[in-house]
Amino acid sequence: MLMAWERWQNLSPEEKERYKRRAREYTDRGRETLARRRRR
């Protein structure tokens, strides 16, 4: 966990934004999948 944090600290702001955007896309896709399953 600490190594991951250090790696995160070393990322440039652009790379951090890219990671955040990807994480948001994953959570949105997961939420959509759950909602679709619930509707059935």
C-alpha positions in Angstrom: 0.0 0.0 0.0 2.8 2.4 0.9 4.6 1.7 -2.3 1.5 2.5 -4.3 1.1 5.8 -2.4 4.7 6.7 -3.2 4.2 5.8 -6.8 1.1 8.0 -6.9 3.1 10.9 -5.4 5.6 10.6 -8.1 3.1 10.8 -10.9 2.7 14.0 -12.9 -0.6 15.9 -12.6 -1.6 14.8 -16.1 -1.1 11.1 -15.2 -3.1 11.6 -12.0 -6.0 13.1 -14.0 -5.8 10.2 -16.5 -6.0 7.7 -13.6 -8.9 9.6 -12.0 -10.8 9.7 -15.3 -10.3 5.9 -15.8 -11.4 5.1 -12.3 -14.6 7.2 -12.7 -15.4 5.4 -16.0 -15.0 2.0 -14.3 -17.3 3.0 -11.4 -19.9 4.5 -13.8 -19.8 1.3 -15.9 -20.2 -0.9 -12.8 -23.1 1.2 -11.6 -24.8 0.9 -15.0 -24.3 -2.9 -15.0 -25.8 -3.2 -11.5 -28.8 -1.0 -12.4 -29.4 -3.0 -15.6 -29.4 -6.3 -13.6 -31.7 -4.8 -11.0 -34.3 -3.8 -13.6 -34.8 -7.4 -14.8 
